Each structure stands twice: as C-alpha cells, then as structure tokens.
C-alpha cells in the first residue's frame, strides 16, 4: 500500500495556511530523493474533471467549479517581536516595560502574522479527523476513532464524490463521518480533504503565522535565497536584520517602550540529566508589535525588498552546522523547516496547545542528527500526574512497508504517510522530565535491540494484537547508559546518554541532539542511520490535558519532510 502525506505544507484558500517561508524550505531537502507517489490512475481521472480553456487539468478550475473564487481580497502582513527577561529583571510589565539597571534579554524571537479577508460563495474547512491515501489505484479516506484507531471509512469515486464504505454499525464511531457525504470534497491537486459550505454572504477570514526564516523577493518577484537573519536589541529597540550577499539591511523593528501586546509567565518543569533550560524557566516573555522598515514593501502576502534585483541569483543550498543544545535558539533561526497549522485538532481529543505543533526542523553534522520543534503552548507540561511524549518518526529507507504506519495500530491520532522505522523521543510525567530514549519498529523484539543487530521490515506499535496475543515483531524502546543498552517503558526514569534535549526559557521550543550510532546497526553491521542517507521524517507530540482540567489527551503530528539527506 502506497501512503500519501495528508498534511502537506501548501497555500490554502480555506484556512490561512499561507507559508511565507515555503520558498526557503525547498533549499533544505534533496530534490533527487524519492518523494510521494502522487500520480495514480484515479488521480489522472479526478484531475481531468477540472480542465481549463486549454484543455489542461487546473486547480483554478477546481476552485471555480466549487464556488471558491475569491473577490475583494484584503491582505495584512504584520511583524511581531517577542523577548524574554528574567522575572527579577522586570519592574513592571502590565502595559509598558520597565527594567532594572543592567537587565539583559534571555531570548529574542520574531514572527509574521498574515491576515487575509475575502468574499466567496463557498468556503472550505479542513477535516483533521482523517487522511487521504492511495490503495489499488483508489483514493481512500482513513478515518480516526478513539476506539478503533484508523480505518478506511470511504473513498472518492471517479466523479470526485465521497462514498462511505464503512459498516453502518460503526459510522457513529468516526467523527469524520458526522459530516454529510455531499459536503466532503477532495482536492486532487493538493491531496487534501475538506468540508465545503456556503458563506451566506459573510466574509472569509484566514490567519497564519510564520517564524524565521522568512521568504523575501526582489523587485522582479524572484525569491532571494541565502538570506541570513539576525535579531538584536539596540538601545531600546528590537531589530531584525537580513544579510544578503554581504549587504546588511534592517528589515523590521519594534520599540521596547511601545505597548505590550502579550505577556506570558515562564514554564518551570522539574529537570534532571539530559535536559536543560535557560534560567530554569523563571522568565517573563513579552510580545511587541513591530513595523517594517523602508527597505521593505508588503504586497498582498509577499515581502519585497526595494530596489533589489540580482540577475540569475540562485537559491543557496542550506549548510549543515553543529547545533549547541543549550536552550538558546539563535542557531536554528536560519535553518528552514516545515510548518504545521495552529489549531489542527482531532475532534475527540482536547485542543491542547502544548501538543499543537507549529514548526519542525532538522539538521545534522557528521556525528549527530539535530531536531527542533515549536508548539503553541509549551513542551512537556502535564499538570498533576499526567504524561507527555514527544517523538520523531523516521523512515530510514523511504519505504512505507517497513516499520509501522502510525495510527494503524495505536492512538497517535494524526496519520503520517511514512513507515516509521525508528524514533528519538522524550517523556515528561507530572511536569518532570523523565528521560530521552530511542525506539525501533522493525522486525524484532527486545533481544534484537539489546544485541544491536536490527532488521528493517513490517512491524507494529504494540507488543500484543487486538486479541491480546504476543506478536513476534513490535516497537521496542531502549536507552544507552554507561556502555550498556537496556529496554525502557513508560514511567521508567533514566535518560539515554547519547540523546539530549533543551527547552527554550518559555518552553515553547525544544531542541534535541541524537547520536547517529544510537540508532544501532543491521545484522551486517551497517548503521541504521548514517551520513549520505536519505530519510523521510516527521515529529509528533501527545499528552494528557489535566493541566487544563480535562481527562482527554491532545496530540498532533507535523507534515512529513520528504527526502532529507544526512550530509
């Protein structure tokens, strides 16, 4: 079965997933690598239903046929800075910032907010309770259920109509099927499923945020590659600079004496070996609205540099650099990644901001893989005795038939279109960091992971099947400590020494360093993960929500980064 990513990073007409940094993402990944298999016989048929005047399949025709053309479009792109200070450095922060003498910022960050308002006969809403994949040249919808995990619940016929295929007795168990079938549509050009409904004359509003790096264009509309961004505090201002071919330009700025837009107290979990956090989380993070300088023009949803044009300028390929795992994230700001929309919640779960992933990045050097993620809330917050898990899904052979497909055998809730062969993870319990650990999901059990001789192949998440019978292959979690490898389980303390993490001062960001050798070897002694290898990778988080007064869990997964080459 070929599986397709259902959460790709695209510009959506329906829910503001407009990614200003999408141009720089392409510089990070090997375009010669194997990617998603999108062209199937039925896709050709579905796309051919929407031909333009030249007789070619066209997404514009798809949109118009569904009453999704936009009129009276208004854009607004705004700049924002955030800055964190030690709690004792701030005298008063109710509306204006006052600091003690010699106060220094712990961290500074920047993001863009994009607002788009338009009129349209119809509007689309994403259906997060399922995903689309291809099976035997049929476009199948897999639905999520708290009781039944993921199952095929329907398909799209050659006319693009959704047909329910699930047993009628189970329909009530799958939230996606509570949407009328005629309101479920499939975009065959961007591989997304939506709910379509009339606007009844009301305007449609879309909002999105974009963190560094951001994309900027020259006066001819060409993407400017290789921009290095730096944020500084100058006197009483916050300033974002861009370095282009040695030319340093001021991009945006905000005064620290301006109104505070948002104030957030730091997050202070209990830590031990394997995890650090600047100032122990005892910070206050403030948000200020900034302004673009005269060097920049915001036109619609794009940012243009005035009077800047470079003929035949190529987008620079991203360099791999070592990352310092210290909870300061300046070394990630110029690394392109992949974005995930805010608020993409499965309906039967709690809308937990601490598991709501916004951004995922990967880098490496000769010895380590480095991972980064940002969430809407904070990483690891559980409250009480709750649990929180963060994990990277790694498809080491670009083959969905090895490892296990998440959501098929567990409650990861958000399907991803890869075979998960191995993982790097961390665990919090009761707001306490417990450990980092590795996972292997190939053809084996504890014995193979302890021996360090692994075999890729089809596997399962759980050690037991639905009838309670032990399986002969399943996911194994292990740690390397003091030269000894041992299996680990939920609630077991003791971090893997070759896998360390750091939280940002406010907890919204996390970085991880994973030693390549920690992923072990195959039966011939070849490393499972090594330089020169091309992998597919995503990140996920799940956690209990008792901090918010709910018994339900929250969860999210990022889109897949396809074709990442370990250089």
Secondary structure in CASP SS format (residue, H / E / C, confidence):
PFRMAT SS
TARGET T0000
AUTHOR 0000-0000-0000
METHOD secondary structure of the structure
MODEL  1
X C 1.00
X E 1.00
X C 1.00
X C 1.00
X C 1.00
X C 1.00
X C 1.00
X C 1.00
X C 1.00
X C 1.00
X C 1.00
X C 1.00
X C 1.00
X C 1.00
X C 1.00
X C 1.00
X C 1.00
X C 1.00
X C 1.00
X C 1.00
X C 1.00
X H 1.00
X H 1.00
X H 1.00
X H 1.00
X C 1.00
X C 1.00
X C 1.00
X C 1.00
X C 1.00
X C 1.00
X C 1.00
X C 1.00
X C 1.00
X C 1.00
X C 1.00
X C 1.00
X C 1.00
X C 1.00
X C 1.00
X H 1.00
X H 1.00
X H 1.00
X H 1.00
X H 1.00
X H 1.00
X H 1.00
X H 1.00
X C 1.00
X C 1.00
X E 1.00
X C 1.00
X C 1.00
X C 1.00
X C 1.00
X C 1.00
X E 1.00
X C 1.00
X H 1.00
X H 1.00
X H 1.00
X H 1.00
X H 1.00
X H 1.00
X H 1.00
X C 1.00
X C 1.00
X C 1.00
X C 1.00
X C 1.00
X E 1.00
X E 1.00
X E 1.00
X E 1.00
X E 1.00
X E 1.00
X E 1.00
X E 1.00
X E 1.00
X E 1.00
X E 1.00
X E 1.00
X E 1.00
X E 1.00
X E 1.00
X E 1.00
X H 1.00
X H 1.00
X H 1.00
X E 1.00
X E 1.00
X E 1.00
X C 1.00
X C 1.00
X C 1.00
X C 1.00
X C 1.00
X E 1.00
X E 1.00
X C 1.00
X C 1.00
X C 1.00
X C 1.00
X C 1.00
X C 1.00
X C 1.00
X E 1.00
X E 1.00
X E 1.00
X E 1.00
X E 1.00
X E 1.00
X E 1.00
X E 1.00
X E 1.00
X E 1.00
X E 1.00
X E 1.00
X E 1.00
X C 1.00
X C 1.00
X E 1.00
X E 1.00
X E 1.00
X E 1.00
X E 1.00
X C 1.00
X C 1.00
X C 1.00
X E 1.00
X E 1.00
X E 1.00
X E 1.00
X E 1.00
X E 1.00
X C 1.00
X C 1.00
X E 1.00
X E 1.00
X E 1.00
X E 1.00
X E 1.00
X E 1.00
X E 1.00
X E 1.00
X C 1.00
X C 1.00
X C 1.00
X E 1.00
X E 1.00
X E 1.00
X E 1.00
X E 1.00
X E 1.00
X E 1.00
X E 1.00
X C 1.00
X C 1.00
X C 1.00
X C 1.00
X C 1.00
X E 1.00
X E 1.00
X E 1.00
X C 1.00
X C 1.00
X C 1.00
X H 1.00
X H 1.00
X H 1.00
X H 1.00
X H 1.00
X H 1.00
X C 1.00
X H 1.00
X H 1.00
X H 1.00
X H 1.00
X C 1.00
X C 1.00
X H 1.00
X H 1.00
X H 1.00
X E 1.00
X E 1.00
X E 1.00
X E 1.00
X C 1.00
X C 1.00
X C 1.00
X C 1.00
X E 1.00
X E 1.00
X E 1.00
X E 1.00
X E 1.00
X E 1.00
X E 1.00
X C 1.00
X C 1.00
X C 1.00
X C 1.00
X C 1.00
X E 1.00
X E 1.00
X E 1.00
X E 1.00
X E 1.00
X E 1.00
X E 1.00
X E 1.00
X C 1.00
X C 1.00
X C 1.00
X C 1.00
X C 1.00
X E 1.00
X C 1.00
X C 1.00
X C 1.00
X C 1.00
X C 1.00
X E 1.00
X C 1.00
X C 1.00
X C 1.00
X C 1.00
X E 1.00
X E 1.00
X E 1.00
X E 1.00
X E 1.00
X E 1.00
X E 1.00
X C 1.00
X C 1.00
X E 1.00
X E 1.00
X E 1.00
X E 1.00
X E 1.00
X E 1.00
X E 1.00
X E 1.00
X C 1.00
X C 1.00
X E 1.00
X E 1.00
X E 1.00
X E 1.00
X E 1.00
X E 1.00
X E 1.00
X E 1.00
X E 1.00
X C 1.00
X C 1.00
X C 1.00
X C 1.00
X E 1.00
X E 1.00
X E 1.00
X E 1.00
X E 1.00
X E 1.00
X C 1.00
X C 1.00
X C 1.00
X C 1.00
X E 1.00
X C 1.00
X C 1.00
X C 1.00
X C 1.00
X E 1.00
X E 1.00
X E 1.00
X H 1.00
X H 1.00
X H 1.00
X H 1.00
X C 1.00
X E 1.00
X E 1.00
X E 1.00
X E 1.00
X E 1.00
X E 1.00
X E 1.00
X C 1.00
X E 1.00
X E 1.00
X C 1.00
X C 1.00
X C 1.00
X E 1.00
X E 1.00
X E 1.00
X E 1.00
X C 1.00
X C 1.00
X E 1.00
X E 1.00
X E 1.00
X E 1.00
X C 1.00
X C 1.00
X C 1.00
X C 1.00
X C 1.00
X C 1.00
X C 1.00
X C 1.00
X C 1.00
X C 1.00
X C 1.00
X C 1.00
X C 1.00
X C 1.00
X C 1.00
X C 1.00
X C 1.00
X C 1.00
X C 1.00
X C 1.00
X C 1.00
X C 1.00
X C 1.00
X C 1.00
X H 1.00
X H 1.00
X H 1.00
X C 1.00
X C 1.00
X C 1.00
X C 1.00
X C 1.00
X E 1.00
X E 1.00
X C 1.00
X C 1.00
X C 1.00
X C 1.00
X C 1.00
X C 1.00
X C 1.00
X C 1.00
X C 1.00
X C 1.00
X C 1.00
X C 1.00
X C 1.00
X H 1.00
X H 1.00
X H 1.00
X C 1.00
X E 1.00
X E 1.00
X E 1.00
X E 1.00
X E 1.00
X E 1.00
X E 1.00
X E 1.00
X C 1.00
X C 1.00
X C 1.00
X E 1.00
X E 1.00
X E 1.00
X E 1.00
X E 1.00
X E 1.00
X E 1.00
X E 1.00
X C 1.00
X C 1.00
X C 1.00
X C 1.00
X C 1.00
X C 1.00
X C 1.00
X C 1.00
X C 1.00
X C 1.00
X C 1.00
X E 1.00
X E 1.00
X E 1.00
X E 1.00
X E 1.00
X E 1.00
X E 1.00
X E 1.00
X E 1.00
X C 1.00
X C 1.00
X C 1.00
X C 1.00
X C 1.00
X C 1.00
X C 1.00
X E 1.00
X E 1.00
X C 1.00
X C 1.00
X C 1.00
X C 1.00
X C 1.00
X C 1.00
X C 1.00
X C 1.00
X C 1.00
X C 1.00
X C 1.00
X C 1.00
X C 1.00
X C 1.00
X C 1.00
X E 1.00
X C 1.00
X E 1.00
X E 1.00
X E 1.00
X E 1.00
X E 1.00
X E 1.00
X E 1.00
X E 1.00
X C 1.00
X C 1.00
X E 1.00
X E 1.00
X E 1.00
X E 1.00
X E 1.00
X E 1.00
X E 1.00
X E 1.00
X E 1.00
X C 1.00
X C 1.00
X C 1.00
X C 1.00
X C 1.00
X H 1.00
X H 1.00
X H 1.00
X H 1.00
X H 1.00
X H 1.00
X C 1.00
X E 1.00
X E 1.00
X C 1.00
X C 1.00
X C 1.00
X E 1.00
X C 1.00
X C 1.00
X C 1.00
X C 1.00
X C 1.00
X E 1.00
X C 1.00
X C 1.00
X C 1.00
X C 1.00
X C 1.00
X E 1.00
X C 1.00
X C 1.00
X C 1.00
X C 1.00
X C 1.00
X E 1.00
X E 1.00
X E 1.00
X E 1.00
X E 1.00
X E 1.00
X C 1.00
X C 1.00
X E 1.00
X E 1.00
X E 1.00
X E 1.00
X C 1.00
X C 1.00
X C 1.00
X C 1.00
X C 1.00
X C 1.00
X C 1.00
X C 1.00
X C 1.00
X C 1.00
X C 1.00
X E 1.00
X E 1.00
X E 1.00
X E 1.00
X E 1.00
X C 1.00
X C 1.00
X C 1.00
X C 1.00
X C 1.00
X E 1.00
X E 1.00
X E 1.00
X E 1.00
X E 1.00
X E 1.00
X E 1.00
X H 1.00
X H 1.00
X H 1.00
X H 1.00
X C 1.00
X E 1.00
X E 1.00
X C 1.00
X C 1.00
X C 1.00
X C 1.00
X E 1.00
X C 1.00
X C 1.00
X C 1.00
X C 1.00
X C 1.00
X C 1.00
X E 1.00
X E 1.00
X E 1.00
X E 1.00
X E 1.00
X E 1.00
X E 1.00
X E 1.00
X E 1.00
X E 1.00
X E 1.00
X C 1.00
X H 1.00
X H 1.00
X H 1.00
X C 1.00
X C 1.00
X C 1.00
X C 1.00
X E 1.00
X E 1.00
X E 1.00
X E 1.00
X E 1.00
X C 1.00
X C 1.00
X C 1.00
X E 1.00
X E 1.00
X E 1.00
X E 1.00
X E 1.00
X C 1.00
X C 1.00
END
